[in-house]
Amino acid sequence: MTLTDERTGACPEELLEDSYLARLGDGETVWASVRGHLSEAQAMRLKDCVFIMLKPDAIESGRHEAVLAGMKAAGWQLLHAHTVLSFGPRHFEDLYKYNLTVRNEHNMMGVWWLNGRLYAMGPGVALMFRIPPTADRTAHQRVKDLKGVSDPFAGSPGELRWEARGSNTALNLLHAADDPISTAREFLIFGTPEQLRRALLRADAIASGDPGAGPSAEAELREQLFLTQPGRRSLDLASVMIRMKSRIRAGEPSADLWRETERTYAMYREIADQETSIVHRWSRFCALNAEERRVLDRLRREEVSPLMRRLAAPEDYDFELSVEVRAECARRGVTLDAWETLALDTGLYYHQERS
């Protein structure tokens, strides 16, 4: 179905809301593109539908389960799910098109090189939900409220990124469209027009009380998640640093260092395994580092490498530390895989920004 030859006019205001796209004056252009695939009646259904991407870090950490559970508890109704097994550079650029521009005062131009690396890690899962608006909040505003702020450290209990323990501003588990017209635009970056039309038909079926519409979407999600092979590792900065510190300590030659720090490193491992908020984990991590520094200060200088001392001072962490750790790991033959490298780089970059 193609409607590009029809006179589309301006995008209806209720499909724009207060998004970057609207503020930058591109609503009419995107509306014309969407109307190439949807009738106006179909497009108006987007008011209650929201595009969401479970980002690769949600899958790798296994935190997608907590995110999905939070969505279900909020009453969001699944309409569509499909796995994006491989993200290309254009996917990231198109998805964040209205962030990656100097026309947006809150643009991401300074960190696109870092944030874009996440999507090269794949896979992710593209989702569409039906979310009925309330008297004072649209569907997309409700998603924004529950999703939480970009930085999980600055979030609050009850928000998805806080509860599911997002790692940092780059590895924050999920992306959501800002408004109805963006839902259509972003869905079509990863899905087909036919998939979009089918999702909107399912929204109508759920709204009309069809008992089979919801379960069929849930079955689709289970099938798509099977393709992703989810992981179970924590990617927050404290957890990654505990693994790095433990590996570097393993290569230290001093028996005194091993003996004197044994208790502290056993406690590091305990907090790395705990189901707790990243804010609490970071607080405990800093406290244990203070204890470790007191131990290291009692040892002779030649018994402790400079990097061990540097790693025990989280108040001085900066992005350059990532370079030092990677170089030292390479020198010692210590394994550091792509996910750990990304978690280290993004964690230290945003830690420095926050500090």
C-alpha positions in Angstrom: 0.0 0.0 0.0 1.6 3.3 -1.1 0.0 6.7 -0.4 2.9 9.0 -1.2 1.0 10.4 -4.1 -1.7 11.7 -1.8 -1.6 15.2 -0.3 -0.5 14.5 3.2 -0.3 18.0 4.7 1.1 18.7 8.1 1.6 16.1 10.7 -1.3 16.0 13.3 -0.1 17.7 16.5 -1.2 14.7 18.6 1.4 12.5 16.8 4.2 14.9 17.4 4.0 15.9 21.1 7.1 17.7 22.5 10.0 15.7 20.9 13.3 16.6 19.3 11.8 15.9 15.9 9.0 18.4 16.5 11.3 21.1 17.9 13.6 20.7 14.9 10.7 21.2 12.5 10.9 17.9 10.7 7.4 16.7 11.5 6.0 17.2 8.1 8.8 15.4 6.4 8.5 12.3 8.6 4.7 12.4 8.4 5.0 12.2 4.6 7.3 9.3 4.8 5.1 7.4 7.3 2.0 8.1 5.1 3.8 6.2 2.4 3.1 3.1 4.4 0.1 3.8 6.5 -3.3 5.3 5.9 -4.2 8.3 8.1 -6.5 6.1 10.2 -3.7 3.6 10.7 -1.3 6.3 11.6 -3.6 7.8 14.2 -3.5 4.5 16.1 0.1 5.3 16.9 -1.0 7.5 19.7 -1.3 4.5 22.0 1.7 2.6 20.6 5.3 3.0 21.5 8.5 1.6 19.9 11.1 0.3 22.3 14.5 -1.3 21.7 16.0 -3.6 24.2 19.6 -2.6 23.7 22.5 -5.2 23.3 23.6 -4.6 26.9 20.2 -5.6 28.2 20.6 -8.9 26.4 24.3 -9.5 27.3 23.6 -8.8 31.0 20.4 -10.8 31.2 18.7 -7.6 32.6 16.1 -7.7 29.8 14.1 -10.1 32.0 13.7 -7.4 34.7 12.9 -4.7 32.1 10.2 -6.9 30.5 8.8 -7.8 33.9 8.6 -4.1 34.8 6.7 -3.3 31.5 4.3 -6.2 32.1 3.6 -5.1 35.7 2.8 -1.6 34.4 0.1 -3.0 32.1 1.9 -2.5 28.8 0.5 -4.7 26.1 3.0 -6.3 23.7 2.1 -5.9 20.0 5.3 -7.0 18.2 8.8 -8.3 18.8 11.7 -9.1 16.5 15.4 -9.7 17.0 17.9 -7.4 15.3 20.8 -9.9 15.1 23.3 -7.4 13.5 23.3 -3.6 13.8 25.0 -1.6 11.1 26.5 1.9 11.6 23.4 3.4 9.8 21.1 1.8 12.4 22.6 3.9 15.2 22.8 7.0 13.1 19.2 6.7 11.9 17.8 5.8 15.4 19.5 8.8 17.0 19.2 11.1 14.0 17.7 13.9 16.1 20.3 13.6 18.8 23.2 13.5 16.5 22.8 17.0 15.1 24.1 20.4 16.1 20.6 21.7 15.7 19.8 19.9 19.0 21.2 21.7 22.0 21.3 18.4 23.9 23.1 16.7 21.0 25.3 13.6 21.5 27.9 14.6 19.0 30.7 14.6 21.5 30.2 10.9 22.5 28.7 9.3 19.4 32.0 7.5 18.8 31.6 5.8 22.2 27.8 5.3 22.4 27.7 3.9 18.9 30.0 1.0 19.8 27.2 -0.5 21.8 25.1 -1.2 18.7 28.0 -3.0 17.0 27.9 -5.6 19.8 24.3 -6.8 19.0 21.9 -8.4 19.2 18.9 -6.3 20.4 15.2 -6.8 20.3 12.8 -4.3 18.7 9.4 -4.1 20.5 6.1 -2.3 20.1 3.7 -1.9 23.0 0.1 -0.6 23.3 0.0 1.7 26.3 -3.3 3.4 26.9 -2.9 7.1 28.0 -4.1 8.4 31.3 -6.1 11.5 31.9 -2.9 13.6 32.2 -0.1 11.5 30.5 0.1 10.3 26.9 1.4 6.8 26.1 4.9 8.1 25.3 5.0 10.3 28.4 4.1 7.2 30.5 7.0 5.3 28.9 9.4 8.2 29.7 8.2 8.3 33.3 8.8 4.5 33.8 11.9 4.3 31.7 13.8 6.8 33.9 16.6 9.2 33.1 19.5 8.3 30.8 22.0 7.9 33.6 20.8 5.0 35.9 23.0 6.5 38.7 20.7 9.6 38.7 17.5 7.5 38.6 15.0 6.6 41.3 13.5 3.4 42.6 10.6 2.3 40.5 12.2 3.3 37.2 13.1 0.6 34.8 16.7 1.6 34.4 17.2 1.8 38.1 15.3 -1.4 39.0 16.9 -3.4 36.2 20.4 -2.0 37.1 21.5 -0.2 33.9 25.2 0.3 33.9 25.8 3.9 32.7 24.4 6.5 30.3 25.5 4.4 27.3 24.7 1.0 28.6 21.2 1.9 30.0 19.3 -1.2 28.7 16.6 0.3 26.6 15.6 3.0 24.1 12.1 4.4 23.6 10.6 6.6 20.9 9.7 10.1 22.1 6.3 10.5 20.3 3.9 8.6 18.0 5.4 9.7 14.7 8.8 8.8 16.0 7.5 5.4 16.9 6.6 4.7 13.3 9.9 6.2 12.0 12.1 4.2 14.4 10.1 1.0 13.9 10.7 1.2 10.2 14.5 1.5 10.7 14.4 -2.1 11.9 11.1 -3.6 10.7 9.0 -3.7 7.6 5.9 -1.7 6.8 3.9 -5.0 6.8 5.2 -5.7 10.4 4.2 -2.2 11.4 0.7 -2.6 10.0 0.3 -6.0 11.6 1.3 -4.5 15.0 -1.3 -1.8 14.7 -4.0 -4.4 13.8 -3.0 -6.3 16.9 -3.4 -3.1 18.9 -7.0 -2.8 17.6 -7.6 -6.5 18.5 -6.4 -6.0 22.0 -8.4 -2.8 22.4 -11.5 -4.7 21.3 -11.0 -7.5 23.8 -9.7 -10.3 21.5 -8.3 -12.8 24.0 -5.8 -14.3 21.6 -4.0 -11.1 20.5 -1.8 -10.7 23.6 -0.7 -14.3 24.0 0.3 -14.5 20.3 2.6 -11.5 20.8 4.1 -13.1 23.9 4.8 -16.3 22.0 6.5 -14.2 19.3 8.7 -12.5 22.0 9.8 -15.9 23.5 10.8 -17.1 20.0 12.8 -13.9 19.3 14.6 -14.0 22.7 15.6 -17.5 22.0 17.6 -16.2 19.0 19.6 -13.7 21.1 21.3 -16.2 23.5 21.2 -13.8 26.5 24.2 -13.6 28.9 24.4 -13.2 32.6 27.3 -10.8 33.4 27.2 -7.5 35.2 28.5 -4.5 33.1 28.4 -1.7 35.7 31.7 -0.1 36.5 32.2 -1.6 40.0 31.6 -5.1 38.7 34.0 -4.7 35.7 36.7 -3.1 37.9 36.4 -5.9 40.4 37.1 -8.4 37.6 40.0 -6.3 36.3 41.5 -5.7 39.7 41.3 -9.4 40.5 43.1 -10.4 37.2 45.8 -7.8 37.7 46.3 -8.9 41.3 46.7 -12.5 40.1 49.8 -11.4 38.2 51.4 -9.6 41.1 54.5 -11.4 42.3 54.4 -10.5 46.0 53.2 -13.2 48.4 52.7 -10.6 51.1 50.4 -8.6 48.8 48.4 -11.8 48.1 48.1 -12.7 51.8 47.3 -9.2 53.1 44.6 -8.5 50.5 42.9 -11.9 50.5 40.1 -10.8 52.8 39.4 -7.6 50.8 39.2 -9.4 47.5 36.9 -12.0 48.9 34.6 -9.2 49.9 34.9 -7.7 46.4 33.7 -10.9 44.9 30.8 -10.9 47.3 29.5 -7.5 46.2 30.0 -8.4 42.5 27.6 -11.3 43.0 25.0 -9.4 45.0 21.6 -8.5 43.5 21.7 -4.8 44.5 21.4 -1.4 42.9 24.5 -0.1 41.1 24.6 2.9 43.4 24.8 0.6 46.5 27.4 -1.6 44.7 29.5 1.4 43.9 29.4 2.7 47.4 30.5 -0.7 48.8 33.2 -0.9 46.1 34.6 2.5 47.2 34.6 1.5 50.9 36.5 -1.7 50.1 39.0 0.3 48.0 39.7 2.5 51.0 40.4 -0.7 53.1 42.6 -2.0 50.3 44.6 1.2 50.3 45.3 1.0 54.0 46.7 -2.6 53.4 48.8 -1.5 50.4 50.3 1.4 52.3 51.7 -1.1 54.8 53.6 -3.0 52.1 56.9 -2.0 50.7 56.7 0.1 47.5 58.4 -2.6 45.4 55.8 -5.1 46.4 52.9 -3.2 44.8 52.7 -2.2 41.2 51.7 1.5 40.4 48.6 0.2 38.6 47.4 -1.7 41.7 47.6 1.5 43.7 45.9 3.5 40.9 43.0 1.0 40.8 42.5 1.3 44.6 41.7 5.0 44.3 38.2 5.3 42.6 37.9 8.9 43.5 40.7 9.5 40.9 39.3 7.3 38.2 39.2 9.0 34.7 38.9 7.8 31.1 42.7 7.6 30.8 42.6 4.7 33.3 40.9 2.6 30.7 43.9 3.0 28.4 46.3 2.1 31.2 44.3 -1.0 32.2 44.0 -2.3 28.6 47.8 -1.7 28.0 48.7 -3.5 31.2 46.4 -6.4 30.5 47.9 -6.7 27.0 51.4 -6.7 28.5 50.6 -9.3 31.1 48.6 -11.5 28.7 45.4 -10.9 30.7 42.1 -11.5 28.8 39.9 -8.5 28.3 37.0 -9.2 25.9 35.0 -6.7 23.8 32.2 -6.4 26.3 34.5 -5.7 29.2 36.4 -3.2 27.1 33.2 -1.4 26.2 31.9 -1.5 29.8 35.3 -0.2 31.0 35.4 2.7 28.4 31.8 3.8 28.9 31.9 3.3 32.7 35.0 5.4 33.2 33.9 8.1 30.6 30.6 8.7 32.3 32.1 8.3 35.8 34.4 11.2 35.0 31.5 13.2 33.5 29.5 12.6 36.7 32.4 13.5 39.0 
